[in-house]
Amino acid sequence: MARHVFPVLLLCVLAWPLSAQTASAPDAAPDSSAFVVLRGQDTVAVESCVRNGVILDGDLTIYVDGGIRQTYHAVIAPDETAPLVEAAIYPPGQPEAPPERRARVIFRDDSAAVDALTRTGMDTRIFPTQAGALPYLNLSFGLLEQALRRARTLGQGEGEVGVPFFNLGGGQTVVAEVTRFGADSASIRLGTIEFDLRTDAAGRLVSAAIPAQRVVVVRR
């Protein structure tokens, strides 16, 4: 399969996400946090995340065109893949309005089945991907953290592993190079963009930077 590159662009928002109603695991202790993406003194994006058992929920707003809001709801498997993802995208400048697009993605082996609901109806498509692919949303550090968790299941200690990403905005797949340096730092190279990451002992993402774009990310 030909490799497709979808670099992170601060002012380029991926279209197409969806909403979800799947119940979360009732006995898990929720882990709630927020990622704030900054360029200098400017807030580029804010993402709130809740990890509750096998459920990962995210709510991402990118501050362009009045604010573009996207949400996702992922079911996490024991191997840290996400076999079921639902997402929604809201009208620009109207973050509290009903979603204008919704989709559900089911990953199975080397394919992704996508049911997309728009104002014109339902569209179902099957995309080729790679086994173990994770969903990708531009500037979602909750999903990048999931890639770190997945990488830990694929390799022990330091070193590089490949984690495929499936682009929710277009259906392309690209393999991210995830490299861990000791217990508290890692990097992810996605196309031409490299993320420098700091983690805690449990593998949670604490902070990040995109040096080429002069961007920093803090967890709150």
PEZIFEN-V893354 format. One record per residue. N is the residue number from 1. RES is the residue in three letters. SS is DSSP state (H for helix, E for strand, C for the rest). Layout:
# PEZIFEN-V893354
n = (N:N)
res = (RES:RES)
ss = (SS:SS)
This chain:
# PEZIFEN-V893354
n = (1:2:3:4:5:6:7:8:9:10:11:12:13:14:15:16:17:18:19:20:21:22:23:24:25:26:27:28:29:30:31:32:33:34:35:36:37:38:39:40:41:42:43:44:45:46:47:48:49:50:51:52:53:54:55:56:57:58:59:60:61:62:63:64:65:66:67:68:69:70:71:72:73:74:75:76:77:78:79:80:81:82:83:84:85:86:87:88:89:90:91:92:93:94:95:96:97:98:99:100:101:102:103:104:105:106:107:108:109:110:111:112:113:114:115:116:117:118:119:120:121:122:123:124:125:126:127:128:129:130:131:132:133:134:135:136:137:138:139:140:141:142:143:144:145:146:147:148:149:150:151:152:153:154:155:156:157:158:159:160:161:162:163:164:165:166:167:168:169:170:171:172:173:174:175:176:177:178:179:180:181:182:183:184:185:186:187:188:189:190:191:192:193:194:195:196:197:198:199:200:201:202:203:204:205:206:207:208:209:210:211:212:213:214:215:216:217:218:219:220)
res = (MET:ALA:ARG:HIS:VAL:PHE:PRO:VAL:LEU:LEU:LEU:CYS:VAL:LEU:ALA:TRP:PRO:LEU:SER:ALA:GLN:THR:ALA:SER:ALA:PRO:ASP:ALA:ALA:PRO:ASP:SER:SER:ALA:PHE:VAL:VAL:LEU:ARG:GLY:GLN:ASP:THR:VAL:ALA:VAL:GLU:SER:CYS:VAL:ARG:ASN:GLY:VAL:ILE:LEU:ASP:GLY:ASP:LEU:THR:ILE:TYR:VAL:ASP:GLY:GLY:ILE:ARG:GLN:THR:TYR:HIS:ALA:VAL:ILE:ALA:PRO:ASP:GLU:THR:ALA:PRO:LEU:VAL:GLU:ALA:ALA:ILE:TYR:PRO:PRO:GLY:GLN:PRO:GLU:ALA:PRO:PRO:GLU:ARG:ARG:ALA:ARG:VAL:ILE:PHE:ARG:ASP:ASP:SER:ALA:ALA:VAL:ASP:ALA:LEU:THR:ARG:THR:GLY:MET:ASP:THR:ARG:ILE:PHE:PRO:THR:GLN:ALA:GLY:ALA:LEU:PRO:TYR:LEU:ASN:LEU:SER:PHE:GLY:LEU:LEU:GLU:GLN:ALA:LEU:ARG:ARG:ALA:ARG:THR:LEU:GLY:GLN:GLY:GLU:GLY:GLU:VAL:GLY:VAL:PRO:PHE:PHE:ASN:LEU:GLY:GLY:GLY:GLN:THR:VAL:VAL:ALA:GLU:VAL:THR:ARG:PHE:GLY:ALA:ASP:SER:ALA:SER:ILE:ARG:LEU:GLY:THR:ILE:GLU:PHE:ASP:LEU:ARG:THR:ASP:ALA:ALA:GLY:ARG:LEU:VAL:SER:ALA:ALA:ILE:PRO:ALA:GLN:ARG:VAL:VAL:VAL:VAL:ARG:ARG)
ss = (C:C:C:C:C:C:C:C:C:C:C:C:C:C:C:C:C:E:C:C:C:C:C:C:C:C:C:C:C:C:E:E:E:E:E:E:E:E:E:C:C:E:E:E:E:E:E:E:E:E:E:E:C:C:E:E:E:E:E:E:E:E:C:C:C:C:C:E:E:E:E:E:E:E:E:C:C:C:C:C:C:C:C:E:E:E:E:E:E:E:C:C:C:C:C:C:C:C:E:E:E:E:E:E:E:E:E:E:C:C:E:E:E:E:E:E:E:E:C:C:E:E:E:E:E:E:E:E:C:C:C:C:C:E:E:E:C:C:C:C:H:H:H:H:H:H:H:H:H:H:H:H:H:H:C:C:C:C:E:E:E:E:E:E:E:E:E:C:C:C:C:C:E:E:E:E:E:E:E:E:E:C:C:C:E:E:E:E:E:E:C:C:E:E:E:E:E:E:E:C:C:C:C:C:E:E:E:E:E:E:H:H:H:C:E:E:E:E:E:C)
